[in-house]
């Protein structure tokens, strides 16, 4: 209890102007109660209730009886949904997303809103595999309320092994989508669309290195991309969402100090709320105390949150400082509905 009050006091000092009742977000922010494999979060506001929803990959981290190199546990689950009624501080499990897709494996949802209609770009895999091979593609769904979804169809992109969509509306009203192409050495590529339906692949977005889970957002007059390079998150800045300048170093490449956050951060989402930006990421649990007795514990993954800062033109963060999350229901503008800057 003393530790909780200390964390609360630190959080309030770090967030001047907030109510004294405003607590810091817990660590972890969210843990899936079904399979304990939450990852690849996408956070979006539900207009009808004002609550925030987290759509996430729901891996079967608790699956036992598999050979050592069998990765069947990352396949075969539908997208999980959690909700927050307090602006993103605490989350509870709502259930599984009711998505009308035939594929049994659903990964990495991305959701944008346009004129009151929500568009999901979802990675699907037609089966359960023992390795990381097999076809995978991105499909497009729409919903008026984030609950009832209609399948529009698959996207025709650069190969039969594409995953991890990130979508942004550009200043001219058209749209751009970034994704990982595993046939192209896990390069981050992009495609353009006038209407979120017909997509034209354009080429590589960044030259190197390979990665996955690109997330593009606009913050403080600049367009940013964070990419999971498997040794931390690479950061890229752009003035036109076409030419990207890499930022030296990585975010979340070193383990954190708090329990459940003692591993590198992976596959992030970013939500901009007012002049603040929050980065939602996931961590595996190989350094958790339970892993010493259970070698399969490392599969388990949880969602964490930290606040981004901008110092001297660079994105920074401090994952060890408690984060006060304030997702504003009336004025929040996430990367999903903001247009990219162009100068």
FENQUIWO-V381882 format. One record per residue. N is the residue number from 1. PHI is phi in whole degrees, -180 to 180 (* if undefined). PSI is psi in whole degrees, -180 to 180 (none if undefined). Layout:
BEGIN
n: [N;N]
phi: [PHI;PHI]
psi: [PSI;PSI]
END
This chain:
BEGIN
n: [1;2;3;4;5;6;7;8;9;10;11;12;13;14;15;16;17;18;19;20;21;22;23;24;25;26;27;28;29;30;31;32;33;34;35;36;37;38;39;40;41;42;43;44;45;46;47;48;49;50;51;52;53;54;55;56;57;58;59;60;61;62;63;64;65;66;67;68;69;70;71;72;73;74;75;76;77;78;79;80;81;82;83;84;85;86;87;88;89;90;91;92;93;94;95;96;97;98;99;100;101;102;103;104;105;106;107;108;109;110;111;112;113;114;115;116;117;118;119;120;121;122;123;124;125;126;127;128;129;130;131;132;133;134;135;136;137;138;139;140;141;142;143;144;145;146;147;148;149;150;151;152;153;154;155;156;157;158;159;160;161;162;163;164;165;166;167;168;169;170;171;172;173;174;175;176;177;178;179;180;181;182;183;184;185;186;187;188;189;190;191;192;193;194;195;196;197;198;199;200;201;202;203;204;205;206;207;208;209;210;211;212;213;214;215;216;217;218;219;220;221;222;223;224;225;226;227;228;229;230;231;232;233;234;235;236;237;238;239;240;241;242;243;244;245;246;247;248;249;250;251;252;253;254;255;256;257;258;259;260;261;262;263;264;265;266;267;268;269;270;271;272;273;274;275;276;277;278;279;280;281;282;283;284;285;286;287;288;289;290;291;292;293;294;295;296;297;298;299;300;301;302;303;304;305;306;307;308;309;310;311;312;313;314;315;316;317;318;319;320;321;322;323;324;325;326;327;328;329;330;331;332;333;334;335;336;337;338;339;340;341;342;343]
phi: [*;-62;-62;-60;-67;-66;-62;-62;-65;-62;-62;-69;-67;-80;-132;-61;93;-85;-61;-64;-87;-77;-87;-78;-68;-73;-121;-75;-67;-152;-130;-67;-80;-96;-118;59;-133;-66;-159;54;-72;-129;-108;-148;-85;-89;-60;-70;-117;79;-78;-103;-113;-116;-93;-148;-65;-118;-77;-85;-67;-92;-71;-114;81;-98;-60;-56;-100;-82;-107;-58;-67;-85;-108;83;-130;-89;-71;-87;-134;-121;-134;-128;-102;-124;77;101;-78;-125;-133;-132;-67;-100;143;-101;-69;-90;-108;-82;-121;-81;-68;-79;-116;-127;-130;45;-70;-131;-130;-127;-118;-144;53;83;-110;-92;-119;-107;-117;-120;-84;-128;-127;-83;148;-120;-118;-87;-133;-94;-89;107;-69;-154;-149;-109;-117;-111;-129;-131;-155;-83;-139;70;-120;-100;-116;-120;-80;-87;147;-78;-90;-92;-110;-85;-164;-95;-136;-121;-145;65;-78;-137;-127;-140;-84;-92;-58;-85;92;-87;-127;-130;-122;-111;-160;-97;-111;-72;-73;-106;67;60;-75;-89;-116;-141;-142;-118;-147;-82;-148;71;-114;-96;-116;-116;-62;-115;144;-75;-84;-129;-71;-169;-84;-66;-176;-153;57;-65;-133;-115;-153;-111;-156;54;77;-142;-94;-123;-131;-113;-131;-80;-98;72;-136;108;-97;-78;-119;-133;-116;-151;-99;-137;63;-124;-99;-114;-106;-72;-91;-59;81;-133;-94;61;-81;-105;-59;-80;-101;-83;-53;74;-118;-99;-153;-62;-85;-136;31;-98;-121;-130;-120;-95;-131;64;-101;-110;-133;-115;-108;-100;-139;-123;-132;-77;-120;-66;-102;-72;-56;-65;-67;-67;-97;-129;-64;-83;-63;-62;-64;-63;-142;-133;-94;-121;-141;-147;-98;-81;-127;-120;-128;53;79;-122;-79;-134;-161;-133;-69;-87;-89;-54;-107;-90;-93;-129;-87;-79;-68;-95;-119;-63;-130;-87;-63;-75;-121;-96;-83;-67;-78;-147;-133]
psi: [-40;-40;-41;-45;-33;-45;-41;-42;-43;-43;-41;-36;-32;-9;72;146;-12;160;146;-16;-1;111;163;154;146;165;116;164;-41;139;124;126;-6;-59;-6;39;39;135;169;53;146;119;129;149;137;110;-36;-27;-18;-2;161;137;142;111;132;153;132;79;151;68;-17;4;129;172;16;147;163;-41;9;120;30;-24;-18;-8;170;18;153;170;130;158;130;160;152;128;3;34;22;4;-48;151;146;151;128;-34;-158;143;135;87;126;65;147;-26;138;-12;126;128;157;66;146;132;129;158;138;115;45;-3;132;137;125;136;110;135;130;148;129;60;-174;125;155;-12;-169;14;178;151;152;151;171;130;157;128;158;156;141;-16;7;10;-48;118;146;132;123;-46;178;155;137;95;-150;-11;-176;12;71;140;171;71;146;131;139;139;133;165;-29;5;-7;178;151;138;132;147;167;131;107;-22;-19;42;30;37;151;117;174;161;155;152;142;-16;13;5;-54;121;138;111;140;-34;-166;139;-43;148;-44;166;178;162;-170;176;46;141;123;135;163;131;130;47;13;150;133;150;130;139;135;109;12;0;43;174;122;146;134;138;151;150;-10;6;20;-50;120;132;120;142;135;145;-173;152;142;27;-20;140;148;177;-19;149;140;-5;26;47;168;150;145;158;87;158;154;132;125;126;108;-126;13;154;131;134;118;126;171;155;142;173;34;-23;8;151;-33;-24;-23;-33;-24;102;-18;-7;-27;-24;-32;145;148;158;134;167;146;161;135;148;157;114;120;41;8;143;133;169;164;97;-17;-10;128;139;125;113;125;86;109;120;-27;-35;0;138;111;173;-17;-21;3;142;145;149;154;118;none]
END
